[in-house]
């Protein structure tokens, strides 16, 4: 069975909007686009490289699809070109060749090669897609799609690259619809400039406990009554 792997650039307060540039996504009046750029380093680059080291298909929301489709097919991949970047060209070639499964209301407008629209019950579509033969499904960006995947409990693995900034507003990784789920930390790394790379696998059901013993005080009993 295929796994759904979510890779996210996020701030400390969970904002993932427009990490790559000022004009990437200004919706909602967001004015901090490009916030990962001052922190570009080998550690984060290696983490992103690891995410795409194995064969994969892309699972994308429409906004992220449009951002990628306007960039990667146009990226210079000719080694003889003066502005050639080997790392960027590798990503471009890999993304262009990958199958892109897209959550969209307008499948006829998908112009990037190897793009396929998913039917509108996205949770059911991804659940069926996971049962098919093929490589794992990697999600990049795609906030609304991630919310659906978390709500439907379809995420198998997460890589969070967490930057030491706080915005207080913007599109966030988690919303109130996420299904309760424990996670298992499988890898963590802190870069020299304070960026945290954290990888999580599914960890089963949430377990709880209590600091209060079996005989709560009268004050605690009274407090509980006030809360109910």
Residue, then its C-alpha position, 0 to 999 in steps of 0.5 A: x500500500x502506498x503511504x501519504x507523506x506530508x512535507x511542510x515548511x512551517x513557522x513555530x506557530x504553525x503557519x505554512x503560507x508562502x514560504x518561497x517568495x513574496x508573490x507566492x500567496x498573498x491571500x488574506x493580506x499575507x505580507x511575509x512571503x519568502x520567510x524561509x529564504x534567510x535560513x537556506x542551509x545545507x541541513x534543510x536542503x539535505x532534509x528536502x533531498x531526503x524527502x524526494x530521494x525515493x520514487x514518488x508521485x505528487x499529491x497537490x492542492x490546486x493553489x500549490x499545483x498552480x505555483x509549481x506549474x508556473x515554475x518547475x516546467x520553466x526551470x532551466x535544465x540545460x547544463x550549458x545554460x549560463x544560469x544552470x543550477x544542478x540542484x534545481x534542475x534535478x528537482x525540476x526534472x523529477x517533478x516534471x516526470x512525476x505523476x501529479x494527483x491534483x485536488x481541483x474543480x477544473x480538471x480541464x485546466x491542468x496543463x502540467x505534464x503527467x497531471x491527473x485530477x482527483x474526484x471531488x470526494x478527496x478523502x475517498x479518492x486518496x484512500x483508493x489511491x493508496x491501495x493502488x500500485x505505485x510509489x508513495x504520495x508526497x504532499x508539498x504545500x497544499x494547506x487545504x488538502x492537508x487539512x482534509x488528509x488529517x481530518x480523514x486520518x490518511x497521513x502516514x508520515x510527516x516531515x516538518x521543517x520548523x523555522x524560528x519565526x512567528x507570524x500570528x496569522x496566515x494559513x496553518x498546518x493544523x486546524x480544528x478538523x484534524x483527527x486525534x492521533x498520536x505521532x512517533x518522532x523518528x528523527x530530529x535535527x537542529x540546524x546551525x541557524x535554529x531550524x528544526x527538522x522533525x520526522x513523525x510516523x503514525x503513533x496509534x491512538x492518543x492515551x491520557x492520564x492524570x496527575x490527580x490521585x484517586x481521591x481528589x480534594x473537595x476543592x478539586x471536586x468543586x472545580x470540576x463541578x464549575x467546569x461541567 
